Amino acid sequence: MKNITLSIEEDVLQAGREYARQHNVSFNVLVRRLIEQTVVRKQNRWLDDMFSLMDKANVSSSGERWNREDLYRV
């Protein structure tokens, strides 16, 4: 793992440290997670992608409702 140097305003740094403390993580872990969430595609993002695709699909259930057993039938 590489070390980096960041320049950050003092008030933002203090707020970040407080946020990290409230969430029981170090500021370093907080920054690392934020960068990962921003630039690294996570495995669990597939669910968000699926819902996005479903929202874009032009389909309708026509008001039909299913129960759990109906959904398991093949």
N, C-alpha and C positions, 0 to 999 in steps of 0.2 A: 504494500500500500504506500502511495506517495504522500508526502506532506506538501501542503500548499500554503501560501500566504494570501490573505484577503484584506482589503481595506473596507471598513464598514463604519458608518456613523456611530458615535458612542451611544446615542439613545436607542438606536436599532439593536446594537449589540446587547445592551442591558435588557431590552424587551425580549430579545431572543433567549438570553440566559434565563430570564424569569419563566418564560414559556417552557423551556426545556426542564427547568427545575420542577415546575408544576406537573409535568408529564413524566417525571422520574427518568430522564435521559440526560446525557451530557449535551452541551451545546454542539460539540463535534458530531455526535450521533444525529442530532436534529438537522444540522446542515447536510450531512451525508445523505440522510433519508430524503430531504427536500430535493437535492440534486438528482438522486436516483429516481424519484417519482417524476421529475421533470424531463429527464433525458433518456432514461433507460426504460424500455418497454417491458413491463412486468407480465408474468405469466397469467395473473388474474385479470388482466385488462381485457381478455377475450370476452368476458361477460358483458362489460360495457359496450364493446364492439357489437356483440350480438343484439343487445337491446337497441342500439342505434340503428342497426340494419332492420330490425323488426319495426321500429318507428317509421322508417322510410318506405317500407313495403306498403303497397296499395292493396291491402287485403282486409277482409272483415269476417267475423264469425257469424254475421247476420243475426246477432242476438242469441244464438244457440249457446247453451251452457253445458258444461261437462262436470261430472264428479270425478273423484280420484280413480275409481275403478274403471271408468270409461277411458281414462288416459293411459292405463296400463294394458288395455286390450290391444292386441296386434292384429 
